[in-house]
Amino acid sequence: MRRLVVTTLFAVAVLSAAVPSAAQTSGEQAPRTSESEVRGLERLTPEERAQAEKNLEKWRQLSPEQRHRALENYQHWKTLTPGERQAARQNLQRLRNMPPGERARIMEDFQRWNSLSEDRKRELEAAHERFQKLPPERQQQLQRRFQRYQAMNPEQRERFEKNAERWRQMTPEQRQHLREQVRQRRPHDRPGARPGEPRPEGEQPGAEGHGPGPRGPRPPR
């Protein structure tokens, strides 16, 4: 019951704050949700009530654009199954338990994801589905390539992304030709090459076999 009241309280906050833009432009004040307008608030524990009031205050401080996104997220949340909601809560808890640096990196990836076009998102989601179906050994190989990508400095990443974009624009025949060139130019095949010598331009990690490695942020889960 208490969980239902908290969910209802959030819904009331969302709906009561979503006033028409015409009212705002005419100088009318947006309606504010007071405690007397929220049924069931008195049945919450002090901790739950404090969290509910904190969420209400956060909502009032959002910009119109942020409120619009929050409404969309809430509508999406209502479409999730109980299992999907539980998984989302577990992922959120794992995120909170991460070291600050790793958490910041994930949030950066999420922001990059939000900036992508819908076509690009669908492309990456399809790639993620294919990745999940790969054998464990192949998954580990691709994960190592992704880790190398994460270790690059901004200049290296920019060059890598340009190479990746060229790869995406190639025909299958051009890609096969590039693979053959890469195999011929491997360090152990070049006279005088030393172990660990940087690869030539265009032979970045991941270029062989399945394209130039990472192609963008992974879909958030």
Z-matrix of the N, CA and C atoms (Angstrom, degrees):
N
C 1 1.461
C 2 1.530 1 110.52
N 3 1.334 2 116.84 1 -45.72
C 4 1.461 3 119.37 2 -178.76
C 5 1.521 4 111.34 3 -63.20
N 6 1.346 5 115.34 4 -40.10
C 7 1.469 6 118.24 5 178.05
C 8 1.520 7 109.97 6 -61.77
N 9 1.333 8 117.15 7 -38.90
C 10 1.459 9 120.89 8 178.99
C 11 1.521 10 110.61 9 -65.30
N 12 1.331 11 116.88 10 -39.61
C 13 1.461 12 119.79 11 179.23
C 14 1.519 13 110.94 12 -64.41
N 15 1.343 14 116.67 13 -42.36
C 16 1.465 15 119.89 14 178.97
C 17 1.518 16 110.37 15 -61.89
N 18 1.346 17 116.88 16 -43.64
C 19 1.465 18 120.21 17 178.31
C 20 1.520 19 111.11 18 -62.61
N 21 1.332 20 116.31 19 -42.73
C 22 1.463 21 120.45 20 178.25
C 23 1.517 22 111.16 21 -63.45
N 24 1.322 23 116.75 22 -39.48
C 25 1.455 24 120.87 23 178.76
C 26 1.523 25 110.83 24 -60.66
N 27 1.334 26 116.25 25 -41.86
C 28 1.458 27 119.32 26 178.48
C 29 1.524 28 110.37 27 -64.97
N 30 1.330 29 117.05 28 -39.86
C 31 1.464 30 120.08 29 178.96
C 32 1.518 31 110.80 30 -63.40
N 33 1.339 32 117.32 31 -41.09
C 34 1.462 33 120.60 32 178.27
C 35 1.521 34 110.53 33 -62.56
N 36 1.327 35 116.07 34 -41.11
C 37 1.465 36 119.43 35 179.33
C 38 1.517 37 111.00 36 -62.85
N 39 1.336 38 116.17 37 -41.28
C 40 1.462 39 120.23 38 -179.84
C 41 1.516 40 111.04 39 -65.00
N 42 1.342 41 116.22 40 -49.29
C 43 1.458 42 119.96 41 -173.77
C 44 1.521 43 112.15 42 -72.88
N 45 1.327 44 118.08 43 -37.21
C 46 1.460 45 119.82 44 -177.89
C 47 1.512 46 111.99 45 -72.73
N 48 1.330 47 117.44 46 -26.24
C 49 1.458 48 119.87 47 -179.20
C 50 1.510 49 112.16 48 -87.04
N 51 1.339 50 118.07 49 -14.54
C 52 1.463 51 121.48 50 -177.38
C 53 1.521 52 108.89 51 -83.54
N 54 1.331 53 117.61 52 74.22
C 55 1.458 54 121.98 53 -178.76
C 56 1.515 55 109.20 54 -87.64
N 57 1.339 56 118.36 55 155.44
C 58 1.462 57 120.95 56 178.12
C 59 1.517 58 110.84 57 -61.86
N 60 1.310 59 116.22 58 145.22
C 61 1.460 60 120.19 59 -179.91
C 62 1.518 61 111.27 60 -64.85
N 63 1.331 62 118.49 61 -26.78
C 64 1.457 63 120.56 62 -179.58
C 65 1.516 64 111.06 63 -63.58
N 66 1.333 65 117.01 64 -35.79
C 67 1.456 66 119.47 65 179.37
C 68 1.511 67 110.73 66 -66.90
N 69 1.316 68 117.40 67 -35.34
C 70 1.456 69 120.30 68 179.84
C 71 1.519 70 110.66 69 -70.44
N 72 1.310 71 117.38 70 -40.66
C 73 1.455 72 119.71 71 -177.31
C 74 1.512 73 111.94 72 -71.64
N 75 1.341 74 118.07 73 -23.44
C 76 1.454 75 120.43 74 -179.78
C 77 1.514 76 112.55 75 -86.81
N 78 1.329 77 117.11 76 3.81
C 79 1.448 78 120.66 77 175.97
C 80 1.505 79 113.65 78 91.79
N 81 1.340 80 119.48 79 0.94
C 82 1.446 81 120.81 80 178.75
C 83 1.518 82 109.57 81 -74.95
N 84 1.315 83 116.30 82 145.63
C 85 1.449 84 120.72 83 -179.69
C 86 1.516 85 109.98 84 -81.99
N 87 1.323 86 116.39 85 138.13
C 88 1.459 87 120.35 86 179.16
C 89 1.512 88 109.65 87 -65.67
N 90 1.338 89 117.93 88 138.77
C 91 1.462 90 120.36 89 179.57
C 92 1.514 91 110.87 90 -62.74
N 93 1.312 92 116.86 91 138.86
C 94 1.444 93 122.55 92 -179.58
C 95 1.524 94 108.44 93 -110.06
N 96 1.312 95 115.56 94 139.24
C 97 1.452 96 120.72 95 -178.41
C 98 1.520 97 109.12 96 -84.32
N 99 1.309 98 117.50 97 111.53
C 100 1.454 99 121.70 98 178.47
C 101 1.515 100 109.85 99 -92.44
N 102 1.337 101 116.21 100 167.75
C 103 1.453 102 120.20 101 -178.30
C 104 1.518 103 111.20 102 -61.37
N 105 1.362 104 116.89 103 -35.02
C 106 1.459 105 119.83 104 -178.02
C 107 1.513 106 112.47 105 -68.75
N 108 1.358 107 117.54 106 -19.63
C 109 1.456 108 121.48 107 -178.90
C 110 1.523 109 112.10 108 -86.89
N 111 1.313 110 117.60 109 -10.26
C 112 1.454 111 121.62 110 -175.97
C 113 1.520 112 109.11 111 -106.06
N 114 1.306 113 115.94 112 107.69
C 115 1.451 114 120.24 113 179.98
C 116 1.525 115 110.25 114 -75.81
N 117 1.309 116 116.33 115 139.08
C 118 1.455 117 120.96 116 177.74
C 119 1.505 118 113.94 117 92.93
N 120 1.348 119 118.26 118 -6.40
C 121 1.452 120 120.57 119 -178.44
C 122 1.524 121 111.20 120 -62.05
N 123 1.329 122 115.97 121 -35.27
C 124 1.465 123 119.32 122 -176.90
C 125 1.522 124 112.10 123 -70.91
N 126 1.336 125 117.72 124 -15.10
C 127 1.462 126 120.27 125 -179.25
C 128 1.521 127 112.45 126 -87.83
N 129 1.322 128 118.02 127 -4.99
C 130 1.456 129 121.33 128 -179.90
C 131 1.520 130 110.94 129 -79.40
N 132 1.324 131 114.91 130 154.85
C 133 1.458 132 119.77 131 172.00
C 134 1.523 133 108.52 132 -71.56
N 135 1.330 134 118.84 133 162.54
C 136 1.470 135 120.12 134 177.69
C 137 1.524 136 112.87 135 -55.49
N 138 1.352 137 116.87 136 -37.99
C 139 1.468 138 119.40 137 -179.59
C 140 1.527 139 110.88 138 -67.59
N 141 1.341 140 116.71 139 -43.68
C 142 1.462 141 120.26 140 -179.83
C 143 1.526 142 110.83 141 -67.10
N 144 1.308 143 116.50 142 -38.33
C 145 1.460 144 120.00 143 180.00
C 146 1.523 145 110.79 144 -66.21
N 147 1.335 146 116.35 145 -41.15
C 148 1.461 147 119.81 146 178.48
C 149 1.525 148 110.99 147 -62.62
N 150 1.343 149 116.90 148 -40.91
C 151 1.460 150 120.35 149 178.97
C 152 1.517 151 110.89 150 -66.56
N 153 1.353 152 116.95 151 -39.89
C 154 1.460 153 120.50 152 179.36
C 155 1.525 154 111.11 153 -64.15
N 156 1.327 155 117.08 154 -43.91
C 157 1.461 156 120.38 155 179.52
C 158 1.527 157 111.04 156 -66.57
N 159 1.329 158 116.39 157 -34.49
C 160 1.466 159 120.29 158 176.82
C 161 1.522 160 110.50 159 -64.39
N 162 1.341 161 116.93 160 -41.98
C 163 1.462 162 120.48 161 178.83
C 164 1.530 163 111.20 162 -64.93
N 165 1.333 164 116.62 163 -38.95
C 166 1.460 165 120.18 164 178.00
C 167 1.523 166 111.26 165 -62.72
N 168 1.313 167 116.59 166 -42.14
C 169 1.463 168 120.01 167 -179.69
C 170 1.528 169 110.64 168 -66.35
N 171 1.325 170 116.89 169 -39.01
C 172 1.463 171 120.26 170 176.70
C 173 1.524 172 110.28 171 -61.26
N 174 1.340 173 116.26 172 -41.02
C 175 1.463 174 119.76 173 -179.73
C 176 1.519 175 111.18 174 -61.63
N 177 1.320 176 117.25 175 -43.68
C 178 1.464 177 121.09 176 -178.12
C 179 1.526 178 111.71 177 -63.57
N 180 1.324 179 117.45 178 -24.42
C 181 1.456 180 121.26 179 -178.06
C 182 1.526 181 112.99 180 -89.19
N 183 1.318 182 117.48 181 -5.13
C 184 1.459 183 120.52 182 -178.99
C 185 1.521 184 110.90 183 -74.15
N 186 1.341 185 115.04 184 150.10
C 187 1.458 186 120.60 185 172.91
C 188 1.526 187 109.12 186 -77.23
N 189 1.343 188 118.31 187 164.98
C 190 1.471 189 119.58 188 177.52
C 191 1.523 190 113.10 189 -55.57
N 192 1.339 191 116.26 190 -39.67
C 193 1.464 192 118.66 191 179.77
C 194 1.529 193 110.94 192 -65.53
N 195 1.337 194 116.25 193 -41.68
C 196 1.461 195 119.39 194 179.68
C 197 1.524 196 111.33 195 -65.95
N 198 1.341 197 116.58 196 -36.97
C 199 1.463 198 119.39 197 177.26
C 200 1.531 199 111.07 198 -65.22
N 201 1.327 200 115.23 199 -38.08
C 202 1.468 201 119.09 200 178.92
C 203 1.526 202 110.38 201 -62.53
N 204 1.341 203 116.54 202 -44.39
C 205 1.461 204 119.56 203 178.38
C 206 1.525 205 110.85 204 -64.83
N 207 1.338 206 116.44 205 -38.63
C 208 1.465 207 119.62 206 179.08
C 209 1.524 208 111.06 207 -63.01
N 210 1.332 209 116.31 208 -40.04
C 211 1.464 210 120.06 209 177.33
C 212 1.526 211 111.08 210 -62.74
N 213 1.335 212 116.19 211 -42.79
C 214 1.459 213 119.79 212 178.64
C 215 1.526 214 110.65 213 -62.59
N 216 1.349 215 116.12 214 -43.13
C 217 1.461 216 119.56 215 179.05
C 218 1.525 217 111.20 216 -63.05
N 219 1.326 218 115.68 217 -38.95
C 220 1.464 219 119.27 218 -179.77
C 221 1.531 220 110.79 219 -67.17
N 222 1.336 221 116.68 220 -41.43
C 223 1.460 222 119.47 221 177.30
C 224 1.524 223 110.75 222 -62.15
N 225 1.341 224 116.03 223 -38.97
C 226 1.467 225 119.74 224 177.54
C 227 1.526 226 110.57 225 -65.83
N 228 1.335 227 116.37 226 -40.31
C 229 1.460 228 120.34 227 -179.98
C 230 1.525 229 110.96 228 -59.70
N 231 1.320 230 117.41 229 -38.51
C 232 1.461 231 120.77 230 -178.36
C 233 1.524 232 112.01 231 -66.98
N 234 1.332 233 117.47 232 -20.93
C 235 1.460 234 120.20 233 179.83
C 236 1.524 235 112.59 234 -85.93
N 237 1.331 236 118.07 235 -9.52
C 238 1.458 237 120.99 236 -177.67
C 239 1.524 238 110.90 237 -74.90
N 240 1.325 239 115.00 238 149.76
C 241 1.456 240 120.57 239 173.75
C 242 1.529 241 109.35 240 -77.19
N 243 1.330 242 117.91 241 162.65
C 244 1.470 243 119.24 242 176.49
C 245 1.524 244 113.05 243 -54.68
N 246 1.325 245 116.89 244 -38.52
C 247 1.459 246 119.51 245 178.62
C 248 1.519 247 112.45 246 -65.32
N 249 1.336 248 116.42 247 -40.76
C 250 1.463 249 120.10 248 179.05
C 251 1.525 250 111.02 249 -67.01
N 252 1.319 251 116.86 250 -37.26
C 253 1.464 252 119.64 251 177.85
C 254 1.526 253 111.04 252 -65.66
N 255 1.333 254 115.89 253 -40.53
C 256 1.456 255 119.45 254 178.76
C 257 1.523 256 110.64 255 -63.97
N 258 1.337 257 116.27 256 -41.15
C 259 1.463 258 119.76 257 177.96
C 260 1.522 259 110.97 258 -63.63
N 261 1.331 260 117.13 259 -38.40
C 262 1.463 261 120.60 260 178.63
C 263 1.524 262 110.73 261 -64.35
N 264 1.334 263 116.82 262 -41.02
C 265 1.468 264 119.83 263 178.48
C 266 1.529 265 110.94 264 -64.33
N 267 1.331 266 116.57 265 -39.85
C 268 1.461 267 120.13 266 179.24
C 269 1.525 268 111.13 267 -66.20
N 270 1.340 269 116.77 268 -40.85
C 271 1.460 270 119.81 269 177.43
C 272 1.520 271 111.19 270 -63.11
N 273 1.329 272 116.51 271 -39.61
C 274 1.458 273 120.02 272 178.54
C 275 1.520 274 111.00 273 -63.93
N 276 1.328 275 116.51 274 -39.75
C 277 1.462 276 119.69 275 179.14
C 278 1.520 277 110.91 276 -66.12
N 279 1.335 278 116.80 277 -40.23
C 280 1.466 279 119.78 278 176.98
C 281 1.518 280 110.79 279 -62.84
N 282 1.333 281 116.52 280 -38.89
C 283 1.459 282 120.22 281 178.78
C 284 1.522 283 110.77 282 -62.40
N 285 1.325 284 116.50 283 -42.09
C 286 1.460 285 120.05 284 -179.72
C 287 1.522 286 112.18 285 -66.02
N 288 1.332 287 117.11 286 -28.44
C 289 1.457 288 121.07 287 -177.82
C 290 1.523 289 113.03 288 -86.49
N 291 1.317 290 118.15 289 -5.05
C 292 1.460 291 121.33 290 -178.45
C 293 1.526 292 111.25 291 -74.92
N 294 1.341 293 116.84 292 156.05
C 295 1.466 294 119.72 293 172.54
C 296 1.524 295 110.19 294 -60.97
N 297 1.331 296 118.03 295 151.10
C 298 1.475 297 120.44 296 -176.62
C 299 1.523 298 113.55 297 -54.58
N 300 1.331 299 117.25 298 -39.96
C 301 1.458 300 119.42 299 -178.44
C 302 1.510 301 112.72 300 -64.42
N 303 1.328 302 115.98 301 -44.77
C 304 1.465 303 119.64 302 179.79
C 305 1.521 304 110.98 303 -68.13
N 306 1.332 305 116.36 304 -38.28
C 307 1.464 306 119.75 305 178.36
C 308 1.524 307 110.98 306 -64.09
N 309 1.335 308 116.84 307 -39.82
C 310 1.463 309 120.30 308 178.57
C 311 1.523 310 111.05 309 -64.90
N 312 1.334 311 116.62 310 -37.36
C 313 1.468 312 119.79 311 179.36
C 314 1.520 313 110.67 312 -65.31
N 315 1.328 314 116.83 313 -41.31
C 316 1.459 315 120.10 314 179.65
C 317 1.523 316 110.81 315 -65.74
N 318 1.330 317 116.89 316 -40.51
C 319 1.457 318 119.65 317 178.29
C 320 1.527 319 110.85 318 -64.63
N 321 1.330 320 116.26 319 -35.66
C 322 1.471 321 119.85 320 176.70
C 323 1.521 322 110.37 321 -64.88
N 324 1.342 323 116.78 322 -42.34
C 325 1.464 324 120.21 323 176.93
C 326 1.528 325 110.98 324 -61.98
N 327 1.331 326 116.11 325 -38.82
C 328 1.463 327 120.14 326 -179.94
C 329 1.525 328 110.84 327 -65.54
N 330 1.335 329 116.78 328 -39.62
C 331 1.460 330 119.75 329 177.78
C 332 1.521 331 111.06 330 -66.07
N 333 1.320 332 116.53 331 -38.49
C 334 1.461 333 120.20 332 176.15
C 335 1.522 334 110.10 333 -62.71
N 336 1.331 335 115.88 334 -40.04
C 337 1.463 336 120.20 335 178.81
C 338 1.519 337 110.88 336 -60.88
N 339 1.328 338 116.52 337 -44.67
C 340 1.461 339 120.31 338 -179.22
C 341 1.523 340 112.28 339 -64.17
N 342 1.323 341 117.25 340 -25.46
C 343 1.461 342 120.68 341 -178.54
C 344 1.528 343 112.64 342 -82.22
N 345 1.327 344 117.82 343 -9.09
C 346 1.460 345 121.15 344 -178.16
C 347 1.523 346 110.74 345 -77.46
N 348 1.322 347 114.48 346 155.79
C 349 1.462 348 119.98 347 174.67
C 350 1.528 349 109.54 348 -73.46
N 351 1.327 350 116.21 349 162.82
C 352 1.459 351 120.13 350 -179.66
C 353 1.524 352 111.45 351 -63.71
N 354 1.333 353 117.10 352 -36.95
C 355 1.463 354 120.11 353 178.36
C 356 1.523 355 110.86 354 -63.19
N 357 1.338 356 115.83 355 -42.36
C 358 1.467 357 119.83 356 179.89
C 359 1.531 358 110.81 357 -66.83
N 360 1.323 359 116.53 358 -37.81
C 361 1.465 360 119.46 359 177.49
C 362 1.523 361 110.93 360 -62.13
N 363 1.344 362 116.36 361 -44.45
C 364 1.465 363 119.28 362 179.48
C 365 1.523 364 110.78 363 -63.45
N 366 1.325 365 116.50 364 -37.56
C 367 1.462 366 120.01 365 178.70
C 368 1.525 367 110.85 366 -62.68
N 369 1.330 368 116.63 367 -44.47
C 370 1.460 369 120.50 368 -179.39
C 371 1.524 370 111.73 369 -70.29
N 372 1.318 371 116.73 370 -35.66
C 373 1.463 372 119.33 371 176.84
C 374 1.525 373 110.70 372 -63.46
N 375 1.333 374 116.43 373 -40.08
C 376 1.463 375 120.09 374 177.46
C 377 1.527 376 110.50 375 -64.97
N 378 1.343 377 116.43 376 -40.16
C 379 1.462 378 120.08 377 177.99
C 380 1.526 379 110.62 378 -64.34
N 381 1.326 380 116.44 379 -38.36
C 382 1.464 381 119.90 380 178.65
C 383 1.524 382 110.93 381 -65.18
N 384 1.328 383 116.79 382 -39.45
C 385 1.460 384 119.96 383 177.72
C 386 1.525 385 110.48 384 -63.42
N 387 1.331 386 116.52 385 -41.06
C 388 1.469 387 119.48 386 177.69
C 389 1.523 388 110.49 387 -63.60
N 390 1.335 389 116.29 388 -38.82
C 391 1.465 390 120.35 389 -179.99
C 392 1.528 391 110.70 390 -61.60
N 393 1.333 392 117.02 391 -41.06
C 394 1.457 393 120.67 392 -178.73
C 395 1.530 394 112.20 393 -63.86
N 396 1.331 395 117.06 394 -23.38
C 397 1.459 396 120.91 395 -177.85
C 398 1.529 397 112.41 396 -91.62
N 399 1.331 398 117.99 397 -4.62
C 400 1.459 399 121.36 398 -179.04
C 401 1.526 400 110.69 399 -74.64
N 402 1.343 401 117.53 400 155.86
C 403 1.474 402 120.19 401 174.04
C 404 1.531 403 110.15 402 -61.99
N 405 1.331 404 117.95 403 153.23
C 406 1.470 405 120.74 404 -178.84
C 407 1.524 406 113.61 405 -54.99
N 408 1.339 407 116.79 406 -38.06
C 409 1.461 408 118.92 407 -179.09
C 410 1.523 409 111.25 408 -63.27
N 411 1.330 410 116.22 409 -40.92
C 412 1.465 411 120.39 410 179.77
C 413 1.522 412 110.52 411 -68.69
N 414 1.325 413 117.36 412 -37.24
C 415 1.457 414 120.38 413 177.28
C 416 1.522 415 111.10 414 -62.34
N 417 1.331 416 116.41 415 -42.39
C 418 1.461 417 119.91 416 179.39
C 419 1.525 418 111.24 417 -64.35
N 420 1.329 419 116.60 418 -38.26
C 421 1.461 420 120.20 419 178.52
C 422 1.525 421 110.79 420 -62.15
N 423 1.331 422 116.70 421 -45.01
C 424 1.461 423 120.10 422 179.78
C 425 1.524 424 111.58 423 -68.45
N 426 1.327 425 117.25 424 -33.99
C 427 1.456 426 120.02 425 177.55
C 428 1.521 427 111.36 426 -65.69
N 429 1.338 428 116.30 427 -37.35
C 430 1.471 429 119.13 428 176.70
C 431 1.523 430 110.73 429 -64.55
N 432 1.319 431 116.82 430 -38.76
C 433 1.463 432 119.73 431 177.05
C 434 1.524 433 110.83 432 -63.99
N 435 1.333 434 115.56 433 -39.93
C 436 1.458 435 118.82 434 179.49
C 437 1.525 436 110.99 435 -66.24
N 438 1.319 437 117.08 436 -36.16
C 439 1.463 438 120.46 437 177.09
C 440 1.523 439 111.10 438 -64.92
N 441 1.331 440 116.74 439 -37.34
C 442 1.468 441 119.21 440 175.96
C 443 1.525 442 110.50 441 -64.50
N 444 1.333 443 115.33 442 -37.21
C 445 1.463 444 119.18 443 177.82
C 446 1.526 445 110.75 444 -63.62
N 447 1.327 446 116.51 445 -42.77
C 448 1.459 447 119.92 446 -179.78
C 449 1.520 448 112.14 447 -64.59
N 450 1.334 449 117.15 448 -26.82
C 451 1.461 450 120.81 449 -179.14
C 452 1.528 451 112.58 450 -80.88
N 453 1.317 452 118.40 451 -7.07
C 454 1.460 453 121.14 452 -179.83
C 455 1.522 454 110.99 453 -71.19
N 456 1.334 455 115.26 454 151.26
C 457 1.461 456 119.83 455 172.77
C 458 1.531 457 109.00 456 -81.25
N 459 1.345 458 118.45 457 168.66
C 460 1.475 459 120.29 458 -176.47
C 461 1.523 460 113.91 459 -54.87
N 462 1.334 461 117.49 460 -38.90
C 463 1.468 462 119.74 461 -179.42
C 464 1.525 463 111.01 462 -65.68
N 465 1.333 464 116.18 463 -42.35
C 466 1.462 465 119.50 464 178.95
C 467 1.527 466 111.29 465 -65.71
N 468 1.330 467 116.13 466 -38.59
C 469 1.462 468 119.08 467 179.19
C 470 1.524 469 111.18 468 -65.16
N 471 1.328 470 115.74 469 -41.04
C 472 1.464 471 118.71 470 179.64
C 473 1.522 472 110.53 471 -61.91
N 474 1.338 473 116.71 472 -43.84
C 475 1.460 474 119.93 473 178.50
C 476 1.531 475 110.58 474 -64.39
N 477 1.335 476 115.20 475 -39.55
C 478 1.461 477 119.83 476 179.03
C 479 1.522 478 111.38 477 -62.79
N 480 1.340 479 116.69 478 -43.46
C 481 1.461 480 120.43 479 -179.14
C 482 1.526 481 111.33 480 -64.94
N 483 1.318 482 116.38 481 -36.89
C 484 1.463 483 119.22 482 177.06
C 485 1.522 484 110.46 483 -63.87
N 486 1.348 485 116.07 484 -42.78
C 487 1.459 486 119.24 485 177.36
C 488 1.527 487 110.94 486 -63.22
N 489 1.336 488 115.70 487 -38.84
C 490 1.462 489 119.60 488 179.40
C 491 1.523 490 111.24 489 -64.29
N 492 1.331 491 116.31 490 -39.41
C 493 1.462 492 119.71 491 178.90
C 494 1.523 493 110.67 492 -65.76
N 495 1.329 494 117.07 493 -39.93
C 496 1.470 495 119.53 494 176.55
C 497 1.529 496 110.45 495 -62.71
N 498 1.342 497 115.81 496 -39.31
C 499 1.467 498 119.61 497 179.35
C 500 1.522 499 111.24 498 -61.95
N 501 1.329 500 117.05 499 -42.29
C 502 1.462 501 120.28 500 -178.59
C 503 1.523 502 111.87 501 -64.48
N 504 1.323 503 117.07 502 -26.96
C 505 1.456 504 121.04 503 -177.97
C 506 1.527 505 112.69 504 -88.34
N 507 1.333 506 117.54 505 -5.82
C 508 1.456 507 121.02 506 -178.91
C 509 1.523 508 111.33 507 -77.19
N 510 1.319 509 115.62 508 153.26
C 511 1.457 510 121.61 509 171.75
C 512 1.530 511 108.65 510 -80.28
N 513 1.339 512 118.82 511 162.62
C 514 1.472 513 120.11 512 176.77
C 515 1.523 514 112.86 513 -55.23
N 516 1.328 515 116.94 514 -36.79
C 517 1.465 516 119.58 515 179.50
C 518 1.526 517 110.98 516 -66.22
N 519 1.329 518 116.62 517 -41.98
C 520 1.461 519 119.75 518 178.71
C 521 1.530 520 111.47 519 -64.73
N 522 1.328 521 116.24 520 -38.04
C 523 1.459 522 119.04 521 178.78
C 524 1.524 523 111.35 522 -65.11
N 525 1.333 524 116.61 523 -41.62
C 526 1.452 525 120.08 524 178.90
C 527 1.518 526 110.76 525 -64.07
N 528 1.326 527 116.75 526 -39.56
C 529 1.465 528 120.63 527 177.80
C 530 1.525 529 110.52 528 -62.36
N 531 1.340 530 116.77 529 -40.23
C 532 1.459 531 120.08 530 179.26
C 533 1.522 532 110.88 531 -66.92
N 534 1.328 533 117.79 532 -39.58
C 535 1.462 534 120.61 533 177.20
C 536 1.525 535 111.03 534 -58.42
N 537 1.339 536 115.63 535 -42.17
C 538 1.463 537 119.09 536 179.61
C 539 1.524 538 110.80 537 -65.12
N 540 1.325 539 116.92 538 -38.80
C 541 1.457 540 119.71 539 176.98
C 542 1.521 541 111.47 540 -64.12
N 543 1.327 542 116.04 541 -40.19
C 544 1.466 543 120.35 542 -179.96
C 545 1.519 544 110.61 543 -62.69
N 546 1.329 545 116.48 544 -44.50
C 547 1.464 546 119.63 545 179.79
C 548 1.522 547 111.26 546 -62.34
N 549 1.327 548 116.63 547 -35.19
C 550 1.460 549 120.10 548 -179.62
C 551 1.524 550 112.55 549 -75.10
N 552 1.345 551 116.96 550 -21.33
C 553 1.462 552 120.54 551 -175.13
C 554 1.521 553 112.82 552 -108.51
N 555 1.314 554 117.35 553 18.36
C 556 1.459 555 119.98 554 177.22
C 557 1.526 556 109.53 555 -62.08
N 558 1.337 557 118.33 556 148.89
C 559 1.467 558 121.05 557 -176.29
C 560 1.517 559 113.68 558 -55.18
N 561 1.350 560 118.31 559 -39.98
C 562 1.462 561 118.67 560 -176.26
C 563 1.522 562 111.55 561 -74.86
N 564 1.339 563 117.47 562 -9.39
C 565 1.461 564 120.51 563 177.43
C 566 1.519 565 112.15 564 -95.68
N 567 1.334 566 117.78 565 -14.55
C 568 1.458 567 119.99 566 -176.51
C 569 1.520 568 109.85 567 -91.52
N 570 1.321 569 118.22 568 132.91
C 571 1.464 570 121.05 569 -178.95
C 572 1.524 571 110.45 570 -59.13
N 573 1.346 572 115.52 571 131.99
C 574 1.454 573 120.65 572 174.87
C 575 1.504 574 114.55 573 78.78
N 576 1.329 575 118.30 574 3.41
C 577 1.462 576 120.30 575 -178.45
C 578 1.516 577 109.76 576 -73.32
N 579 1.327 578 116.53 577 140.48
C 580 1.457 579 122.29 578 179.20
C 581 1.521 580 109.46 579 -103.51
N 582 1.343 581 116.35 580 151.69
C 583 1.472 582 118.34 581 176.52
C 584 1.516 583 110.53 582 -58.52
N 585 1.318 584 116.40 583 137.15
C 586 1.452 585 121.02 584 178.72
C 587 1.505 586 114.12 585 85.50
N 588 1.337 587 118.22 586 1.65
C 589 1.462 588 120.70 587 178.60
C 590 1.521 589 109.87 588 -65.29
N 591 1.342 590 118.65 589 136.06
C 592 1.472 591 120.56 590 -178.31
C 593 1.515 592 111.56 591 -57.48
N 594 1.298 593 116.08 592 144.29
C 595 1.455 594 120.74 593 178.68
C 596 1.516 595 109.89 594 -75.20
N 597 1.328 596 116.95 595 152.92
C 598 1.461 597 119.69 596 178.83
C 599 1.510 598 111.46 597 -68.10
N 600 1.337 599 116.00 598 163.87
C 601 1.465 600 121.90 599 179.41
C 602 1.517 601 110.00 600 -56.57
N 603 1.328 602 116.26 601 133.15
C 604 1.454 603 120.94 602 -179.06
C 605 1.505 604 113.29 603 93.40
N 606 1.358 605 117.38 604 -10.74
C 607 1.460 606 120.89 605 179.66
C 608 1.521 607 109.06 606 -111.77
N 609 1.309 608 115.95 607 49.36
C 610 1.451 609 120.99 608 179.11
C 611 1.523 610 109.71 609 -75.32
N 612 1.344 611 117.56 610 160.36
C 613 1.463 612 119.59 611 179.17
C 614 1.519 613 111.37 612 -53.99
N 615 1.317 614 115.06 613 131.38
C 616 1.456 615 119.64 614 177.93
C 617 1.507 616 113.49 615 97.68
N 618 1.335 617 118.37 616 -2.66
C 619 1.457 618 119.82 617 -176.51
C 620 1.515 619 111.50 618 -71.44
N 621 1.344 620 116.46 619 -25.68
C 622 1.456 621 119.07 620 -175.30
C 623 1.516 622 110.74 621 -92.08
N 624 1.291 623 116.07 622 132.67
C 625 1.454 624 121.09 623 170.00
C 626 1.507 625 114.30 624 93.05
N 627 1.326 626 117.78 625 -56.80
C 628 1.461 627 119.34 626 -174.36
C 629 1.509 628 111.17 627 -132.60
N 630 1.295 629 117.55 628 37.32
C 631 1.451 630 118.60 629 177.01
C 632 1.506 631 111.81 630 84.79
N 633 1.327 632 117.20 631 -178.48
C 634 1.454 633 121.95 632 -171.38
C 635 1.514 634 113.09 633 -83.57
N 636 1.327 635 118.16 634 53.18
C 637 1.453 636 120.75 635 169.76
C 638 1.502 637 113.01 636 69.61
N 639 1.359 638 116.91 637 -141.94
C 640 1.462 639 120.63 638 -174.93
C 641 1.511 640 112.05 639 -59.39
N 642 1.319 641 115.68 640 139.88
C 643 1.459 642 120.32 641 -177.43
C 644 1.518 643 111.15 642 -121.86
N 645 1.300 644 117.45 643 17.03
C 646 1.453 645 120.10 644 178.98
C 647 1.503 646 110.48 645 140.68
N 648 1.330 647 117.71 646 178.02
C 649 1.460 648 120.62 647 -179.34
C 650 1.506 649 111.67 648 -67.05
N 651 1.320 650 115.15 649 147.31
C 652 1.452 651 119.27 650 176.84
C 653 1.521 652 110.32 651 -75.19
N 654 1.335 653 116.98 652 149.27
C 655 1.459 654 118.34 653 179.62
C 656 1.510 655 111.17 654 -58.87
N 657 1.309 656 117.78 655 133.31
C 658 1.462 657 119.46 656 177.72
C 659 1.511 658 111.34 657 -62.52
N 660 1.322 659 116.44 658 142.28
C 661 1.463 660 121.98 659 179.87
C 662 1.508 661 109.32 660 -124.88
